[in-house]
Amino acid sequence: MILRIRQILVKEFLQMFRDVRMRMVVLVMPLVQMTVLAFALTTDVKNISTAVVDPDNTPESRQLVTEFTGGGYFDVTHRLSTDNRVQWLLDAGRVRAVIRIPLHFSGDIRSGKAVTVQLLVDGTLSNDAAITLNYANQAVAHFNRRMVSERAGAAATVSGTMDIRTRAWYNPNLESKYYYVPGLIAVMLILIGLMLTSMAIVREKEIGTIEQVMVTPIRRVEFIIGKTLPFLVTGMVTMTLMFLIARLIFGIRIQGSLPLLYATAMIYILGNLGMALLVSVTARTQQQALLTAFFILVPSILLSGFIFPIRNMPETIQWLTVLNPMRWFLQILHGIVVKGVGLDILWMPIAAQVTLAACFLTLAVTRFKKTLE
Protein backbone atom coordinates (compact mmCIF):
# COMPACT_ATOMS: atom_id res chain seq x y z
CA MET A 1 0.00 0.00 0.00
CA ILE A 2 2.77 2.41 0.90
CA LEU A 3 4.49 1.66 -2.39
CA ARG A 4 1.34 2.40 -4.39
CA ILE A 5 0.79 5.67 -2.53
CA ARG A 6 4.41 6.68 -3.16
CA GLN A 7 4.06 5.97 -6.86
CA ILE A 8 0.89 8.06 -7.05
CA LEU A 9 2.61 10.91 -5.22
CA VAL A 10 5.61 10.77 -7.58
CA LYS A 11 3.31 10.75 -10.61
CA GLU A 12 1.26 13.73 -9.35
CA PHE A 13 4.35 15.78 -8.54
CA LEU A 14 5.93 15.01 -11.90
CA GLN A 15 2.72 15.92 -13.69
CA MET A 16 2.36 19.12 -11.71
CA PHE A 17 5.90 20.40 -12.23
CA ARG A 18 6.56 19.05 -15.71
CA ASP A 19 5.08 22.17 -17.33
CA VAL A 20 6.87 25.49 -16.80
CA ARG A 21 3.58 27.39 -16.74
CA MET A 22 2.21 25.16 -14.01
CA ARG A 23 5.35 25.66 -11.92
CA MET A 24 4.87 29.42 -12.26
CA VAL A 25 1.23 29.20 -11.21
CA VAL A 26 1.87 26.91 -8.25
CA LEU A 27 5.10 28.39 -6.89
CA VAL A 28 5.94 31.85 -8.24
CA MET A 29 2.57 33.57 -8.59
CA PRO A 30 1.42 33.05 -4.98
CA LEU A 31 4.69 34.47 -3.66
CA VAL A 32 4.55 37.49 -5.97
CA GLN A 33 0.92 38.19 -5.16
CA MET A 34 1.49 37.84 -1.44
CA THR A 35 4.35 40.32 -1.60
CA VAL A 36 2.48 42.85 -3.71
CA LEU A 37 -0.84 42.60 -1.87
CA ALA A 38 0.83 42.85 1.55
CA PHE A 39 1.87 46.39 0.61
CA ALA A 40 -1.44 47.29 -0.99
CA LEU A 41 -3.99 46.00 1.53
CA THR A 42 -4.75 48.54 4.22
CA THR A 43 -7.91 49.83 5.85
CA ASP A 44 -6.37 53.16 6.86
CA VAL A 45 -8.05 56.24 5.40
CA LYS A 46 -5.40 58.86 4.71
CA ASN A 47 -4.68 61.62 2.22
CA ILE A 48 -8.38 62.40 1.73
CA SER A 49 -8.47 64.64 -1.33
CA THR A 50 -10.11 67.84 -0.11
CA ALA A 51 -11.23 71.13 -1.59
CA VAL A 52 -11.30 74.24 0.60
CA VAL A 53 -13.72 77.06 -0.12
CA ASP A 54 -12.28 80.00 1.83
CA PRO A 55 -13.63 83.40 0.80
CA ASP A 56 -12.44 84.80 4.16
CA ASN A 57 -8.75 83.90 3.58
CA THR A 58 -7.52 85.16 6.95
CA PRO A 59 -4.94 83.79 9.41
CA GLU A 60 -7.77 82.19 11.41
CA SER A 61 -9.27 80.41 8.41
CA ARG A 62 -5.84 79.22 7.30
CA GLN A 63 -5.21 77.97 10.83
CA LEU A 64 -8.41 75.93 10.62
CA VAL A 65 -7.26 74.36 7.35
CA THR A 66 -3.92 73.56 8.99
CA GLU A 67 -5.77 71.68 11.74
CA PHE A 68 -7.40 69.52 9.08
CA THR A 69 -4.18 68.81 7.18
CA GLY A 70 -1.80 68.52 10.13
CA GLY A 71 -2.62 64.89 10.90
CA GLY A 72 -2.01 63.68 7.37
CA TYR A 73 -5.62 62.63 6.88
CA PHE A 74 -6.79 65.53 4.70
CA ASP A 75 -4.87 66.52 1.59
CA VAL A 76 -5.97 69.90 0.20
CA THR A 77 -5.86 69.56 -3.58
CA HIS A 78 -8.09 72.50 -4.53
CA ARG A 79 -8.40 75.96 -2.95
CA LEU A 80 -11.44 77.93 -4.06
CA SER A 81 -12.91 81.31 -3.23
CA THR A 82 -16.44 80.43 -4.42
CA ASP A 83 -18.70 77.38 -4.63
CA ASN A 84 -18.81 77.32 -8.43
CA ARG A 85 -16.69 74.17 -8.94
CA VAL A 86 -17.73 72.23 -5.83
CA GLN A 87 -20.46 70.23 -7.60
CA TRP A 88 -18.16 69.29 -10.48
CA LEU A 89 -15.27 68.28 -8.21
CA LEU A 90 -17.50 65.92 -6.21
CA ASP A 91 -19.23 64.53 -9.31
CA ALA A 92 -15.93 63.80 -11.03
CA GLY A 93 -14.44 62.21 -7.91
CA ARG A 94 -11.59 64.71 -7.87
CA VAL A 95 -12.21 65.35 -4.17
CA ARG A 96 -13.81 63.31 -1.40
CA ALA A 97 -14.49 66.21 0.95
CA VAL A 98 -15.13 69.94 0.76
CA ILE A 99 -14.54 72.37 3.65
CA ARG A 100 -16.69 75.50 3.29
CA ILE A 101 -15.55 78.39 5.50
CA PRO A 102 -17.93 81.38 5.77
CA LEU A 103 -16.96 84.85 4.60
CA HIS A 104 -16.82 86.56 8.02
CA PHE A 105 -15.16 83.63 9.78
CA SER A 106 -12.28 85.61 11.29
CA GLY A 107 -14.42 88.49 12.51
CA ASP A 108 -16.92 86.22 14.19
CA ILE A 109 -14.14 84.23 15.86
CA ARG A 110 -12.54 87.39 17.27
CA SER A 111 -15.85 88.71 18.56
CA GLY A 112 -16.64 85.44 20.31
CA LYS A 113 -19.61 84.54 18.15
CA ALA A 114 -20.57 80.99 17.25
CA VAL A 115 -19.32 80.11 13.77
CA THR A 116 -20.55 77.32 11.51
CA VAL A 117 -18.24 75.61 9.04
CA GLN A 118 -19.68 73.10 6.59
CA LEU A 119 -18.05 69.86 5.54
CA LEU A 120 -19.36 68.11 2.42
CA VAL A 121 -18.37 64.45 2.08
CA ASP A 122 -18.77 62.04 -0.83
CA GLY A 123 -21.05 59.40 0.67
CA THR A 124 -20.60 56.76 -2.05
CA LEU A 125 -17.81 55.29 0.08
CA SER A 126 -19.89 55.08 3.23
CA ASN A 127 -17.16 53.68 5.49
CA ASP A 128 -14.61 56.25 4.33
CA ALA A 129 -17.19 59.02 4.73
CA ALA A 130 -17.93 58.05 8.33
CA ILE A 131 -14.20 57.99 9.15
CA THR A 132 -13.77 61.35 7.39
CA LEU A 133 -16.50 62.92 9.53
CA ASN A 134 -14.80 61.61 12.65
CA TYR A 135 -11.47 63.13 11.58
CA ALA A 136 -13.22 66.44 10.92
CA ASN A 137 -14.80 66.51 14.38
CA GLN A 138 -11.39 65.90 15.93
CA ALA A 139 -9.84 68.73 13.90
CA VAL A 140 -12.59 71.15 14.93
CA ALA A 141 -12.28 70.19 18.59
CA HIS A 142 -8.52 70.78 18.46
CA PHE A 143 -9.05 74.15 16.76
CA ASN A 144 -11.49 75.25 19.47
CA ARG A 145 -9.06 74.26 22.21
CA ARG A 146 -6.31 76.21 20.48
CA MET A 147 -8.51 79.32 20.21
CA VAL A 148 -9.45 79.08 23.88
CA SER A 149 -5.80 78.72 24.86
CA GLU A 150 -4.67 81.69 22.75
CA ARG A 151 -7.39 83.94 24.13
CA ALA A 152 -7.11 82.82 27.74
CA GLY A 153 -7.34 85.83 30.00
CA ALA A 154 -8.66 88.05 27.21
CA ALA A 155 -11.74 90.15 27.67
CA ALA A 156 -13.78 87.98 25.38
CA THR A 157 -14.27 84.44 26.59
CA VAL A 158 -14.20 81.93 23.80
CA SER A 159 -15.78 78.56 24.46
CA GLY A 160 -16.92 76.29 21.72
CA THR A 161 -16.09 79.05 19.26
CA MET A 162 -16.86 77.07 16.15
CA ASP A 163 -19.39 74.48 15.15
CA ILE A 164 -19.20 72.23 12.10
CA ARG A 165 -22.21 71.09 10.07
CA THR A 166 -21.65 67.97 8.00
CA ARG A 167 -23.53 66.68 5.00
CA ALA A 168 -22.92 63.54 2.94
CA TRP A 169 -23.74 63.91 -0.75
CA TYR A 170 -25.29 61.11 -2.86
CA ASN A 171 -25.77 58.94 0.24
CA PRO A 172 -27.12 61.15 3.05
CA ASN A 173 -27.58 58.32 5.56
CA LEU A 174 -24.19 56.74 4.75
CA GLU A 175 -25.80 53.39 4.00
CA SER A 176 -23.16 50.92 2.90
CA LYS A 177 -25.50 49.22 0.41
CA TYR A 178 -25.07 52.09 -2.05
CA TYR A 179 -21.39 51.24 -2.25
CA TYR A 180 -21.25 47.49 -1.81
CA VAL A 181 -24.19 46.38 -3.96
CA PRO A 182 -22.88 47.98 -7.20
CA GLY A 183 -19.42 46.73 -6.29
CA LEU A 184 -20.68 43.19 -5.87
CA ILE A 185 -22.31 43.38 -9.29
CA ALA A 186 -18.91 44.22 -10.77
CA VAL A 187 -17.35 41.30 -8.86
CA MET A 188 -19.97 38.84 -10.08
CA LEU A 189 -19.53 39.96 -13.69
CA ILE A 190 -15.77 39.44 -13.62
CA LEU A 191 -16.21 36.14 -11.79
CA ILE A 192 -18.60 34.78 -14.42
CA GLY A 193 -16.69 36.12 -17.39
CA LEU A 194 -13.23 35.12 -16.23
CA MET A 195 -13.78 31.73 -14.61
CA LEU A 196 -16.13 30.25 -17.21
CA THR A 197 -14.66 31.66 -20.41
CA SER A 198 -11.11 30.77 -19.42
CA MET A 199 -11.94 27.11 -20.02
CA ALA A 200 -13.84 27.60 -23.29
CA ILE A 201 -11.06 26.97 -25.84
CA VAL A 202 -8.85 24.79 -23.69
CA ARG A 203 -11.80 22.43 -23.28
CA GLU A 204 -11.87 22.06 -27.07
CA LYS A 205 -8.19 21.17 -26.98
CA GLU A 206 -8.60 18.55 -24.28
CA ILE A 207 -11.47 16.70 -25.91
CA GLY A 208 -9.81 16.94 -29.34
CA THR A 209 -12.49 18.94 -31.18
CA ILE A 210 -10.36 22.04 -31.79
CA GLU A 211 -8.76 20.49 -34.88
CA GLN A 212 -12.16 19.54 -36.26
CA VAL A 213 -13.38 23.10 -35.89
CA MET A 214 -10.32 24.67 -37.50
CA VAL A 215 -10.46 22.52 -40.63
CA THR A 216 -13.87 24.02 -41.38
CA PRO A 217 -14.13 27.30 -43.35
CA ILE A 218 -14.67 29.27 -40.14
CA ARG A 219 -12.06 31.96 -39.52
CA ARG A 220 -10.14 32.37 -36.33
CA VAL A 221 -11.72 35.73 -35.54
CA GLU A 222 -15.15 34.25 -36.16
CA PHE A 223 -14.30 31.40 -33.84
CA ILE A 224 -13.30 33.84 -31.09
CA ILE A 225 -16.50 35.82 -31.61
CA GLY A 226 -18.55 32.65 -31.46
CA LYS A 227 -16.88 31.76 -28.19
CA THR A 228 -17.35 35.26 -26.77
CA LEU A 229 -20.91 36.19 -27.65
CA PRO A 230 -22.69 33.56 -25.51
CA PHE A 231 -20.81 34.68 -22.41
CA LEU A 232 -21.44 38.34 -23.28
CA VAL A 233 -25.18 37.76 -23.54
CA THR A 234 -25.14 35.73 -20.33
CA GLY A 235 -23.28 38.50 -18.53
CA MET A 236 -25.72 41.18 -19.67
CA VAL A 237 -28.73 39.10 -18.62
CA THR A 238 -27.11 38.35 -15.27
CA MET A 239 -26.39 42.05 -14.71
CA THR A 240 -30.00 42.94 -15.48
CA LEU A 241 -31.25 40.40 -12.94
CA MET A 242 -28.81 41.68 -10.32
CA PHE A 243 -29.96 45.27 -10.80
CA LEU A 244 -33.57 44.10 -10.49
CA ILE A 245 -32.69 42.49 -7.17
CA ALA A 246 -30.86 45.65 -6.10
CA ARG A 247 -34.00 47.67 -6.86
CA LEU A 248 -36.60 45.33 -5.39
CA ILE A 249 -34.74 44.18 -2.28
CA PHE A 250 -32.29 46.99 -1.49
CA GLY A 251 -34.20 49.92 -2.97
CA ILE A 252 -31.26 51.09 -5.09
CA ARG A 253 -32.32 53.16 -8.08
CA ILE A 254 -30.13 53.84 -11.09
CA GLN A 255 -29.77 57.61 -10.96
CA GLY A 256 -28.00 58.08 -14.30
CA SER A 257 -28.38 57.00 -17.90
CA LEU A 258 -29.49 53.39 -18.43
CA PRO A 259 -28.12 53.15 -22.02
CA LEU A 260 -24.73 54.45 -20.83
CA LEU A 261 -24.73 51.91 -18.01
CA TYR A 262 -25.39 49.01 -20.38
CA ALA A 263 -22.89 50.24 -22.95
CA THR A 264 -20.10 50.49 -20.37
CA ALA A 265 -21.10 47.14 -18.83
CA MET A 266 -20.79 45.55 -22.26
CA ILE A 267 -17.29 46.98 -22.64
CA TYR A 268 -16.37 45.74 -19.15
CA ILE A 269 -17.62 42.23 -19.88
CA LEU A 270 -15.77 42.18 -23.21
CA GLY A 271 -12.56 43.15 -21.41
CA ASN A 272 -13.04 40.32 -18.93
CA LEU A 273 -13.78 37.89 -21.76
CA GLY A 274 -10.61 39.06 -23.52
CA MET A 275 -8.56 38.24 -20.43
CA ALA A 276 -10.29 34.88 -20.09
CA LEU A 277 -9.77 33.97 -23.74
CA LEU A 278 -6.12 34.94 -23.44
CA VAL A 279 -5.84 32.49 -20.55
CA SER A 280 -7.74 29.82 -22.47
CA VAL A 281 -5.66 29.97 -25.65
CA THR A 282 -2.36 29.82 -23.76
CA ALA A 283 -3.30 27.07 -21.29
CA ARG A 284 -2.96 23.40 -22.19
CA THR A 285 -5.40 21.93 -19.67
CA GLN A 286 -8.55 23.09 -17.95
CA GLN A 287 -6.77 22.85 -14.61
CA GLN A 288 -4.12 25.30 -15.77
CA ALA A 289 -6.78 27.64 -17.11
CA LEU A 290 -8.80 27.52 -13.90
CA LEU A 291 -5.79 28.17 -11.66
CA THR A 292 -4.54 31.01 -13.84
CA ALA A 293 -7.99 32.61 -13.91
CA PHE A 294 -8.16 32.36 -10.12
CA PHE A 295 -4.81 34.08 -9.69
CA ILE A 296 -6.00 36.88 -11.98
CA LEU A 297 -9.35 37.17 -10.23
CA VAL A 298 -8.06 37.75 -6.70
CA PRO A 299 -5.76 40.71 -7.49
CA SER A 300 -8.41 42.16 -9.82
CA ILE A 301 -10.84 42.39 -6.91
CA LEU A 302 -8.38 43.43 -4.21
CA LEU A 303 -6.64 46.04 -6.38
CA SER A 304 -9.82 47.58 -7.78
CA GLY A 305 -10.56 49.91 -4.88
CA PHE A 306 -13.63 47.88 -3.91
CA ILE A 307 -12.25 46.67 -0.58
CA PHE A 308 -9.23 48.92 -0.03
CA PRO A 309 -8.94 52.52 -1.30
CA ILE A 310 -6.47 52.81 -4.17
CA ARG A 311 -5.18 56.17 -2.92
CA ASN A 312 -3.89 54.46 0.26
CA MET A 313 -1.76 51.97 -1.70
CA PRO A 314 1.90 52.57 -2.55
CA GLU A 315 2.38 54.63 -5.70
CA THR A 316 3.81 51.67 -7.66
CA ILE A 317 0.73 49.57 -6.89
CA GLN A 318 -1.53 52.47 -7.84
CA TRP A 319 0.05 52.53 -11.31
CA LEU A 320 -0.49 48.77 -11.64
CA THR A 321 -4.22 49.19 -10.95
CA VAL A 322 -4.48 51.15 -14.21
CA LEU A 323 -4.39 47.77 -16.00
CA ASN A 324 -7.35 46.48 -13.99
CA PRO A 325 -10.71 46.81 -15.83
CA MET A 326 -12.63 46.42 -12.59
CA ARG A 327 -11.07 49.57 -11.17
CA TRP A 328 -12.53 51.68 -13.98
CA PHE A 329 -15.89 49.91 -14.00
CA LEU A 330 -16.35 50.55 -10.28
CA GLN A 331 -15.88 54.27 -10.90
CA ILE A 332 -18.40 54.11 -13.74
CA LEU A 333 -20.92 52.09 -11.71
CA HIS A 334 -20.84 54.40 -8.70
CA GLY A 335 -20.93 57.44 -10.98
CA ILE A 336 -23.99 56.30 -12.93
CA VAL A 337 -25.92 54.37 -10.29
CA VAL A 338 -25.30 56.49 -7.19
CA LYS A 339 -24.25 59.95 -8.43
CA GLY A 340 -26.22 60.05 -11.67
CA VAL A 341 -23.38 61.61 -13.67
CA GLY A 342 -22.87 61.16 -17.41
CA LEU A 343 -20.29 60.87 -20.16
CA ASP A 344 -18.86 64.35 -19.54
CA ILE A 345 -17.64 63.21 -16.11
CA LEU A 346 -16.92 59.53 -16.81
CA TRP A 347 -15.09 59.86 -20.13
CA MET A 348 -11.69 59.01 -18.64
CA PRO A 349 -12.60 55.64 -16.99
CA ILE A 350 -14.68 54.74 -20.06
CA ALA A 351 -11.73 55.48 -22.37
CA ALA A 352 -9.44 53.38 -20.16
CA GLN A 353 -11.97 50.56 -20.17
CA VAL A 354 -12.30 50.62 -23.97
CA THR A 355 -8.51 50.56 -24.37
CA LEU A 356 -8.07 47.60 -22.03
CA ALA A 357 -10.90 45.62 -23.66
CA ALA A 358 -9.44 46.21 -27.14
CA CYS A 359 -5.95 45.20 -26.01
CA PHE A 360 -7.10 42.00 -24.28
CA LEU A 361 -9.26 40.88 -27.20
CA THR A 362 -6.49 41.63 -29.71
CA LEU A 363 -3.96 39.66 -27.68
CA ALA A 364 -6.39 36.75 -27.40
CA VAL A 365 -6.90 36.60 -31.18
CA THR A 366 -3.15 36.93 -31.81
CA ARG A 367 -2.18 34.24 -29.32
CA PHE A 368 -4.88 31.95 -30.65
CA LYS A 369 -3.32 32.13 -34.11
CA LYS A 370 0.16 31.43 -32.75
CA THR A 371 -1.08 28.55 -30.62
CA LEU A 372 -2.52 26.75 -33.62
CA GLU A 373 0.72 27.13 -35.49
C-alpha positions in Angstrom: 0.0 0.0 0.0 2.8 2.4 0.9 4.5 1.7 -2.4 1.3 2.4 -4.4 0.8 5.7 -2.5 4.4 6.7 -3.2 4.1 6.0 -6.9 0.9 8.1 -7.0 2.6 10.9 -5.2 5.6 10.8 -7.6 3.3 10.8 -10.6 1.3 13.7 -9.3 4.3 15.8 -8.5 5.9 15.0 -11.9 2.7 15.9 -13.7 2.4 19.1 -11.7 5.9 20.4 -12.2 6.6 19.1 -15.7 5.1 22.2 -17.3 6.9 25.5 -16.8 3.6 27.4 -16.7 2.2 25.2 -14.0 5.4 25.7 -11.9 4.9 29.4 -12.3 1.2 29.2 -11.2 1.9 26.9 -8.3 5.1 28.4 -6.9 5.9 31.9 -8.2 2.6 33.6 -8.6 1.4 33.0 -5.0 4.7 34.5 -3.7 4.6 37.5 -6.0 0.9 38.2 -5.2 1.5 37.8 -1.4 4.3 40.3 -1.6 2.5 42.9 -3.7 -0.8 42.6 -1.9 0.8 42.8 1.5 1.9 46.4 0.6 -1.4 47.3 -1.0 -4.0 46.0 1.5 -4.8 48.5 4.2 -7.9 49.8 5.9 -6.4 53.2 6.9 -8.1 56.2 5.4 -5.4 58.9 4.7 -4.7 61.6 2.2 -8.4 62.4 1.7 -8.5 64.6 -1.3 -10.1 67.8 -0.1 -11.2 71.1 -1.6 -11.3 74.2 0.6 -13.7 77.1 -0.1 -12.3 80.0 1.8 -13.6 83.4 0.8 -12.4 84.8 4.2 -8.8 83.9 3.6 -7.5 85.2 7.0 -4.9 83.8 9.4 -7.8 82.2 11.4 -9.3 80.4 8.4 -5.8 79.2 7.3 -5.2 78.0 10.8 -8.4 75.9 10.6 -7.3 74.4 7.4 -3.9 73.6 9.0 -5.8 71.7 11.7 -7.4 69.5 9.1 -4.2 68.8 7.2 -1.8 68.5 10.1 -2.6 64.9 10.9 -2.0 63.7 7.4 -5.6 62.6 6.9 -6.8 65.5 4.7 -4.9 66.5 1.6 -6.0 69.9 0.2 -5.9 69.6 -3.6 -8.1 72.5 -4.5 -8.4 76.0 -2.9 -11.4 77.9 -4.1 -12.9 81.3 -3.2 -16.4 80.4 -4.4 -18.7 77.4 -4.6 -18.8 77.3 -8.4 -16.7 74.2 -8.9 -17.7 72.2 -5.8 -20.5 70.2 -7.6 -18.2 69.3 -10.5 -15.3 68.3 -8.2 -17.5 65.9 -6.2 -19.2 64.5 -9.3 -15.9 63.8 -11.0 -14.4 62.2 -7.9 -11.6 64.7 -7.9 -12.2 65.3 -4.2 -13.8 63.3 -1.4 -14.5 66.2 0.9 -15.1 69.9 0.8 -14.5 72.4 3.6 -16.7 75.5 3.3 -15.5 78.4 5.5 -17.9 81.4 5.8 -17.0 84.9 4.6 -16.8 86.6 8.0 -15.2 83.6 9.8 -12.3 85.6 11.3 -14.4 88.5 12.5 -16.9 86.2 14.2 -14.1 84.2 15.9 -12.5 87.4 17.3 -15.9 88.7 18.6 -16.6 85.4 20.3 -19.6 84.5 18.2 -20.6 81.0 17.3 -19.3 80.1 13.8 -20.6 77.3 11.5 -18.2 75.6 9.0 -19.7 73.1 6.6 -18.1 69.9 5.5 -19.4 68.1 2.4 -18.4 64.5 2.1 -18.8 62.0 -0.8 -21.1 59.4 0.7 -20.6 56.8 -2.0 -17.8 55.3 0.1 -19.9 55.1 3.2 -17.2 53.7 5.5 -14.6 56.2 4.3 -17.2 59.0 4.7 -17.9 58.0 8.3 -14.2 58.0 9.1 -13.8 61.4 7.4 -16.5 62.9 9.5 -14.8 61.6 12.7 -11.5 63.1 11.6 -13.2 66.4 10.9 -14.8 66.5 14.4 -11.4 65.9 15.9 -9.8 68.7 13.9 -12.6 71.2 14.9 -12.3 70.2 18.6 -8.5 70.8 18.5 -9.0 74.1 16.8 -11.5 75.2 19.5 -9.1 74.3 22.2 -6.3 76.2 20.5 -8.5 79.3 20.2 -9.4 79.1 23.9 -5.8 78.7 24.9 -4.7 81.7 22.7 -7.4 83.9 24.1 -7.1 82.8 27.7 -7.3 85.8 30.0 -8.7 88.1 27.2 -11.7 90.2 27.7 -13.8 88.0 25.4 -14.3 84.4 26.6 -14.2 81.9 23.8 -15.8 78.6 24.5 -16.9 76.3 21.7 -16.1 79.0 19.3 -16.9 77.1 16.1 -19.4 74.5 15.2 -19.2 72.2 12.1 -22.2 71.1 10.1 -21.7 68.0 8.0 -23.5 66.7 5.0 -22.9 63.5 2.9 -23.7 63.9 -0.7 -25.3 61.1 -2.9 -25.8 58.9 0.2 -27.1 61.2 3.1 -27.6 58.3 5.6 -24.2 56.7 4.7 -25.8 53.4 4.0 -23.2 50.9 2.9 -25.5 49.2 0.4 -25.1 52.1 -2.0 -21.4 51.2 -2.3 -21.3 47.5 -1.8 -24.2 46.4 -4.0 -22.9 48.0 -7.2 -19.4 46.7 -6.3 -20.7 43.2 -5.9 -22.3 43.4 -9.3 -18.9 44.2 -10.8 -17.3 41.3 -8.9 -20.0 38.8 -10.1 -19.5 40.0 -13.7 -15.8 39.4 -13.6 -16.2 36.1 -11.8 -18.6 34.8 -14.4 -16.7 36.1 -17.4 -13.2 35.1 -16.2 -13.8 31.7 -14.6 -16.1 30.2 -17.2 -14.7 31.7 -20.4 -11.1 30.8 -19.4 -11.9 27.1 -20.0 -13.8 27.6 -23.3 -11.1 27.0 -25.8 -8.8 24.8 -23.7 -11.8 22.4 -23.3 -11.9 22.1 -27.1 -8.2 21.2 -27.0 -8.6 18.5 -24.3 -11.5 16.7 -25.9 -9.8 16.9 -29.3 -12.5 18.9 -31.2 -10.4 22.0 -31.8 -8.8 20.5 -34.9 -12.2 19.5 -36.3 -13.4 23.1 -35.9 -10.3 24.7 -37.5 -10.5 22.5 -40.6 -13.9 24.0 -41.4 -14.1 27.3 -43.3 -14.7 29.3 -40.1 -12.1 32.0 -39.5 -10.1 32.4 -36.3 -11.7 35.7 -35.5 -15.2 34.2 -36.2 -14.3 31.4 -33.8 -13.3 33.8 -31.1 -16.5 35.8 -31.6 -18.5 32.6 -31.5 -16.9 31.8 -28.2 -17.3 35.3 -26.8 -20.9 36.2 -27.6 -22.7 33.6 -25.5 -20.8 34.7 -22.4 -21.4 38.3 -23.3 -25.2 37.8 -23.5 -25.1 35.7 -20.3 -23.3 38.5 -18.5 -25.7 41.2 -19.7 -28.7 39.1 -18.6 -27.1 38.4 -15.3 -26.4 42.0 -14.7 -30.0 42.9 -15.5 -31.2 40.4 -12.9 -28.8 41.7 -10.3 -30.0 45.3 -10.8 -33.6 44.1 -10.5 -32.7 42.5 -7.2 -30.9 45.6 -6.1 -34.0 47.7 -6.9 -36.6 45.3 -5.4 -34.7 44.2 -2.3 -32.3 47.0 -1.5 -34.2 49.9 -3.0 -31.3 51.1 -5.1 -32.3 53.2 -8.1 -30.1 53.8 -11.1 -29.8 57.6 -11.0 -28.0 58.1 -14.3 -28.4 57.0 -17.9 -29.5 53.4 -18.4 -28.1 53.2 -22.0 -24.7 54.4 -20.8 -24.7 51.9 -18.0 -25.4 49.0 -20.4 -22.9 50.2 -22.9 -20.1 50.5 -20.4 -21.1 47.1 -18.8 -20.8 45.5 -22.3 -17.3 47.0 -22.6 -16.4 45.7 -19.2 -17.6 42.2 -19.9 -15.8 42.2 -23.2 -12.6 43.2 -21.4 -13.0 40.3 -18.9 -13.8 37.9 -21.8 -10.6 39.1 -23.5 -8.6 38.2 -20.4 -10.3 34.9 -20.1 -9.8 34.0 -23.7 -6.1 34.9 -23.4 -5.8 32.5 -20.5 -7.7 29.8 -22.5 -5.7 30.0 -25.7 -2.4 29.8 -23.8 -3.3 27.1 -21.3 -3.0 23.4 -22.2 -5.4 21.9 -19.7 -8.6 23.1 -17.9 -6.8 22.8 -14.6 -4.1 25.3 -15.8 -6.8 27.6 -17.1 -8.8 27.5 -13.9 -5.8 28.2 -11.7 -4.5 31.0 -13.8 -8.0 32.6 -13.9 -8.2 32.4 -10.1 -4.8 34.1 -9.7 -6.0 36.9 -12.0 -9.4 37.2 -10.2 -8.1 37.7 -6.7 -5.8 40.7 -7.5 -8.4 42.2 -9.8 -10.8 42.4 -6.9 -8.4 43.4 -4.2 -6.6 46.0 -6.4 -9.8 47.6 -7.8 -10.6 49.9 -4.9 -13.6 47.9 -3.9 -12.2 46.7 -0.6 -9.2 48.9 0.0 -8.9 52.5 -1.3 -6.5 52.8 -4.2 -5.2 56.2 -2.9 -3.9 54.5 0.3 -1.8 52.0 -1.7 1.9 52.6 -2.6 2.4 54.6 -5.7 3.8 51.7 -7.7 0.7 49.6 -6.9 -1.5 52.5 -7.8 0.1 52.5 -11.3 -0.5 48.8 -11.6 -4.2 49.2 -11.0 -4.5 51.1 -14.2 -4.4 47.8 -16.0 -7.4 46.5 -14.0 -10.7 46.8 -15.8 -12.6 46.4 -12.6 -11.1 49.6 -11.2 -12.5 51.7 -14.0 -15.9 49.9 -14.0 -16.4 50.6 -10.3 -15.9 54.3 -10.9 -18.4 54.1 -13.7 -20.9 52.1 -11.7 -20.8 54.4 -8.7 -20.9 57.4 -11.0 -24.0 56.3 -12.9 -25.9 54.4 -10.3 -25.3 56.5 -7.2 -24.2 59.9 -8.4 -26.2 60.1 -11.7 -23.4 61.6 -13.7 -22.9 61.2 -17.4 -20.3 60.9 -20.2 -18.9 64.3 -19.5 -17.6 63.2 -16.1 -16.9 59.5 -16.8 -15.1 59.9 -20.1 -11.7 59.0 -18.6 -12.6 55.6 -17.0 -14.7 54.7 -20.1 -11.7 55.5 -22.4 -9.4 53.4 -20.2 -12.0 50.6 -20.2 -12.3 50.6 -24.0 -8.5 50.6 -24.4 -8.1 47.6 -22.0 -10.9 45.6 -23.7 -9.4 46.2 -27.1 -6.0 45.2 -26.0 -7.1 42.0 -24.3 -9.3 40.9 -27.2 -6.5 41.6 -29.7 -4.0 39.7 -27.7 -6.4 36.7 -27.4 -6.9 36.6 -31.2 -3.2 36.9 -31.8 -2.2 34.2 -29.3 -4.9 32.0 -30.7 -3.3 32.1 -34.1 0.2 31.4 -32.8 -1.1 28.5 -30.6 -2.5 26.8 -33.6 0.7 27.1 -35.5 
